[in-house]
Amino acid sequence: MVEWKERIESLRLKSLKELFGVEKPIIGMVHLWPLPGAPGYTGYGMDLIIEKALEDAHALVEGGVDGIIVENMWDLPYFVGSDVPPEEMTAHAVAARKVVEAVKVPVGINVVHNGGVATLAIAVASGAKFIRVCLLTGARVWDTGEFDHGCAAKLLRKRKELGAEHIKIFADVDKKHSVPFPGIDLATHIEWTEFYLADALIVSGKMTGSAPELEKVKEARKLATRPILVGSGATLENIAEFLKYADGAIVGTYFKAGGIAENPVDLDRVKRFMDVVRKVRGSP
């Protein structure tokens, strides 16, 4: 392998265990309260946002998750790509840094919809280890109506410029809350996303909390050469089946009290879920 190609490939994860320390890692979601500027924000300030984020983060870690993603879930309706406003971006970074300082599991960042470079900037500022990129390649229409396209060229160059090539890229394929540009099927999107240096791929359902069809996960596993994570809809009832094919999962809604996304994390639900995962792994 030529030198430049060898260097690029050396940056990529060989497996999720390399980052999370276990096979089949489960990544819990810290859904930040609406940040300054969002319609749901009522002036309660950063202290409350941080307090709620830390409560959820501690419950997730106590329950046994292997990683956390800090996300601006409640900044809806969402901005797209570079339109994410600075007041939300900076508040996100402040809260994420507090989570990074508070837990000993790897922390990631996601900015919806498709924050791209903003997501990376928050990861750099907070000390996060990885980012979830909603649309690294291809083109889609979001539920908010915007036509959007991949951000790989700008993102990978900015990551190198910032000396942040240690931050791993988990990229969605056939992302929830959106529909693809005609002609971009799952196989095509996986091929493009792997070609543009994603460390892992994420397969989701139609919307937040909805599970992908098992056949979709099976197909993704057959097509992909990189690790695959289920990115929505994992529950106590389906996680064992998903993990037969997926290499891990990102879990948000199920871990919340009553399985309602806006509620706080329910420690008991996390523990019961992780008990099933440990049985799948064959670990105590």
C-alpha positions as CSV (number, residue, x, y, z in Angstrom):
1,M,0.0,0.0,0.0
2,V,1.4,3.4,-0.9
3,E,2.4,5.7,2.0
4,W,-0.4,8.3,1.7
5,K,-3.1,5.6,1.5
6,E,-1.6,3.7,4.4
7,R,-1.7,6.8,6.6
8,I,-5.3,7.5,5.8
9,E,-6.4,3.9,6.5
10,S,-4.4,3.9,9.7
11,L,-6.7,6.6,11.1
12,R,-9.8,4.4,10.7
13,L,-11.2,2.2,13.3
14,K,-10.6,-1.5,12.8
15,S,-13.5,-2.4,15.1
16,L,-15.8,-0.7,17.5
17,K,-14.0,-2.5,20.3
18,E,-10.9,-0.4,19.6
19,L,-12.8,2.7,20.8
20,F,-15.3,1.3,23.3
21,G,-13.4,-1.6,24.8
22,V,-16.1,-4.2,24.2
23,E,-17.8,-6.1,21.4
24,K,-21.3,-5.0,20.4
25,P,-21.1,-1.6,22.3
26,I,-24.3,0.3,23.2
27,I,-24.2,4.1,23.0
28,G,-26.7,6.0,25.0
29,M,-28.1,9.4,24.0
30,V,-28.0,12.6,26.1
31,H,-30.7,14.6,24.5
32,L,-30.0,18.2,25.5
33,W,-32.9,20.4,26.5
34,P,-33.7,23.1,23.9
35,L,-30.7,25.3,23.6
36,P,-30.7,29.2,23.5
37,G,-32.5,30.3,20.3
38,A,-34.6,27.1,19.9
39,P,-38.4,27.5,20.1
40,G,-38.5,25.3,23.2
41,Y,-36.0,27.4,25.1
42,T,-37.6,29.7,27.7
43,G,-34.6,31.4,29.3
44,Y,-33.8,28.8,31.9
45,G,-30.1,29.2,31.2
46,M,-27.1,26.9,30.8
47,D,-27.0,25.6,34.4
48,L,-30.3,23.8,34.0
49,I,-29.3,22.4,30.6
50,I,-26.0,21.1,32.0
51,E,-27.8,19.7,35.1
52,K,-30.2,17.7,33.1
53,A,-27.5,16.5,30.7
54,L,-25.4,15.2,33.6
55,E,-28.3,13.5,35.2
56,D,-28.9,11.5,32.0
57,A,-25.2,10.8,31.5
58,H,-24.7,9.5,35.0
59,A,-27.8,7.2,34.7
60,L,-26.6,5.9,31.4
61,V,-23.2,5.1,32.7
62,E,-24.5,3.6,35.9
63,G,-26.8,1.5,33.8
64,G,-23.9,0.0,31.9
65,V,-23.7,1.7,28.5
66,D,-20.4,1.8,26.7
67,G,-20.5,5.3,25.2
68,I,-22.6,8.4,25.0
69,I,-23.6,10.8,22.3
70,V,-24.6,14.4,23.2
71,E,-27.2,15.7,20.8
72,N,-29.3,18.8,20.3
73,M,-32.4,16.7,20.0
74,W,-34.8,19.3,21.1
75,D,-33.6,22.2,18.9
76,L,-36.6,21.5,16.6
77,P,-37.5,22.4,14.0
78,Y,-34.0,21.8,12.9
79,F,-31.6,23.9,10.9
80,V,-29.6,22.0,8.2
81,G,-25.9,21.9,7.7
82,S,-24.0,25.2,7.9
83,D,-27.2,27.0,8.9
84,V,-26.9,25.8,12.5
85,P,-26.7,29.1,14.5
86,P,-23.7,30.0,16.7
87,E,-25.8,30.4,19.8
88,E,-26.9,26.8,19.7
89,M,-23.5,25.5,18.6
90,T,-21.7,27.1,21.4
91,A,-24.2,26.1,24.0
92,H,-24.0,22.5,22.8
93,A,-20.2,22.6,23.2
94,V,-20.4,23.9,26.7
95,A,-22.8,21.2,27.8
96,A,-20.9,18.5,26.0
97,R,-17.6,19.4,27.7
98,K,-19.3,19.0,31.1
99,V,-20.4,15.5,30.1
100,V,-17.0,14.6,28.8
101,E,-15.5,15.7,32.2
102,A,-18.1,13.7,34.1
103,V,-18.0,10.2,32.6
104,K,-15.3,7.7,31.8
105,V,-16.8,6.3,28.6
106,P,-16.2,7.7,25.1
107,V,-18.4,10.6,24.3
108,G,-19.6,11.6,20.8
109,I,-21.4,14.5,19.3
110,N,-24.3,14.8,16.9
111,V,-25.9,18.0,15.5
112,V,-29.2,17.5,13.7
113,H,-29.7,17.9,10.8
114,N,-26.3,17.2,9.4
115,G,-24.2,19.7,11.3
116,G,-21.0,18.4,9.6
117,V,-18.2,20.9,10.4
118,A,-20.2,22.3,13.4
119,T,-20.4,18.8,14.8
120,L,-16.7,18.4,14.5
121,A,-16.0,21.8,16.0
122,I,-18.1,20.9,19.1
123,A,-16.2,17.6,19.4
124,V,-12.9,19.5,19.3
125,A,-14.0,22.0,21.9
126,S,-15.5,19.4,24.2
127,G,-12.9,16.7,23.9
128,A,-15.3,14.2,22.4
129,K,-13.9,11.0,20.7
130,F,-16.3,10.6,17.8
131,I,-19.1,12.3,15.8
132,R,-22.3,11.1,14.2
133,V,-22.6,12.6,10.7
134,C,-26.1,12.4,9.3
135,L,-25.2,12.8,5.7
136,L,-21.5,12.3,4.9
137,T,-22.2,11.5,1.2
138,G,-25.1,11.5,-1.2
139,A,-28.1,13.8,-1.3
140,R,-31.4,13.8,0.6
141,V,-34.5,15.9,1.4
142,W,-35.0,16.5,5.2
143,D,-38.4,16.5,6.9
144,T,-38.0,20.3,7.3
145,G,-38.0,20.5,3.5
146,E,-34.4,21.4,2.7
147,F,-32.5,19.6,0.0
148,D,-29.1,18.6,1.5
149,H,-25.9,16.9,0.3
150,G,-22.9,15.2,1.8
151,C,-20.3,17.1,3.7
152,A,-17.3,14.8,3.4
153,A,-14.9,17.1,1.5
154,K,-15.2,20.0,3.9
155,L,-15.4,17.8,7.0
156,L,-12.3,15.7,6.3
157,R,-10.2,18.7,5.4
158,K,-11.3,20.6,8.5
159,R,-10.6,17.6,10.7
160,K,-7.0,17.5,9.3
161,E,-6.6,21.3,9.6
162,L,-7.7,21.2,13.3
163,G,-5.3,18.4,14.1
164,A,-8.4,16.3,15.0
165,E,-7.9,13.1,13.0
166,H,-8.2,11.1,16.2
167,I,-12.0,12.0,16.2
168,K,-13.8,9.1,14.5
169,I,-16.6,9.5,12.0
170,F,-19.8,7.4,12.4
171,A,-21.9,8.1,9.3
172,D,-25.6,7.4,8.7
173,V,-26.7,5.6,5.5
174,D,-30.4,6.1,4.5
175,K,-30.8,8.5,7.4
176,K,-34.1,8.8,9.4
177,H,-36.1,12.1,9.1
178,S,-35.3,12.2,5.3
179,V,-35.7,10.6,1.9
180,P,-33.0,9.9,-0.6
181,F,-32.4,11.6,-3.9
182,P,-33.8,9.2,-6.6
183,G,-31.3,6.5,-7.5
184,I,-29.4,6.4,-4.2
185,D,-30.3,3.1,-2.8
186,L,-28.8,1.5,0.4
187,A,-26.0,-0.3,-1.5
188,T,-24.9,2.9,-3.3
189,H,-25.0,5.0,-0.1
190,I,-22.9,2.4,1.8
191,E,-20.4,2.2,-1.0
192,W,-20.0,6.0,-1.2
193,T,-19.9,6.5,2.6
194,E,-17.2,3.9,3.0
195,F,-15.2,5.3,0.1
196,Y,-15.2,8.7,1.8
197,L,-13.5,7.3,5.0
198,A,-16.3,6.7,7.5
199,D,-15.2,4.6,10.5
200,A,-18.6,3.1,11.0
201,L,-22.0,3.1,9.4
202,I,-25.4,3.7,11.1
203,V,-28.7,2.2,9.9
204,S,-31.9,3.7,11.2
205,G,-35.7,3.6,10.8
206,K,-38.0,6.3,9.4
207,M,-38.1,8.6,12.4
208,T,-36.7,9.0,15.9
209,G,-37.7,5.9,17.9
210,S,-38.7,3.8,14.9
211,A,-36.6,0.7,14.2
212,P,-35.2,-0.2,10.9
213,E,-36.5,-3.4,9.4
214,L,-34.4,-6.4,10.3
215,E,-33.9,-7.1,6.6
216,K,-32.4,-3.7,6.1
217,V,-29.8,-4.3,8.9
218,K,-29.0,-7.7,7.4
219,E,-28.5,-6.2,3.9
220,A,-26.3,-3.4,5.4
221,R,-24.2,-6.0,7.1
222,K,-23.8,-8.0,3.9
223,L,-22.9,-4.9,1.9
224,A,-20.6,-3.1,4.3
225,T,-17.0,-3.7,5.2
226,R,-17.1,-1.2,8.1
227,P,-18.8,-1.8,11.5
228,I,-22.6,-1.3,11.4
229,L,-24.7,0.2,14.2
230,V,-28.5,0.3,14.6
231,G,-29.3,4.0,15.0
232,S,-32.9,4.1,16.1
233,G,-35.7,2.0,17.5
234,A,-33.7,-0.6,19.6
235,T,-35.7,-2.0,22.4
236,L,-35.5,-4.7,25.1
237,E,-37.5,-6.9,22.7
238,N,-35.5,-6.5,19.5
239,I,-31.9,-5.8,20.5
240,A,-30.8,-9.4,20.7
241,E,-32.0,-10.0,17.1
242,F,-30.4,-6.8,15.9
243,L,-27.1,-7.7,17.4
244,K,-26.9,-10.9,15.4
245,Y,-26.1,-8.7,12.5
246,A,-25.2,-5.3,13.8
247,D,-21.9,-4.5,15.6
248,G,-23.6,-2.2,18.1
249,A,-26.5,0.2,18.7
250,I,-27.3,3.8,19.5
251,V,-30.2,3.9,22.0
252,G,-32.2,7.0,22.9
253,T,-35.9,6.7,23.2
254,Y,-36.0,3.2,24.9
255,F,-33.8,4.4,27.7
256,K,-36.2,7.2,28.6
257,A,-38.9,6.9,31.3
258,G,-41.9,5.3,29.8
259,G,-40.1,5.0,26.5
260,I,-41.0,8.7,25.8
261,A,-38.2,10.6,24.1
262,E,-38.5,13.9,26.0
263,N,-38.4,12.2,29.5
264,P,-35.3,11.7,31.5
265,V,-33.2,8.5,31.3
266,D,-34.7,5.7,33.4
267,L,-31.9,3.8,35.1
268,D,-33.9,0.6,35.4
269,R,-34.7,0.5,31.7
270,V,-31.0,0.9,30.9
271,K,-30.0,-1.9,33.3
272,R,-32.5,-4.3,31.9
273,F,-31.5,-3.5,28.4
274,M,-27.8,-4.0,29.1
275,D,-28.5,-7.3,30.9
276,V,-29.8,-8.6,27.5
277,V,-26.8,-7.2,25.7
278,R,-24.4,-8.9,28.0
279,K,-26.1,-12.2,27.4
280,V,-25.7,-11.6,23.6
281,R,-22.0,-10.9,24.2
282,G,-21.7,-13.9,26.4
283,S,-20.3,-11.8,29.2
284,P,-21.4,-11.7,32.8
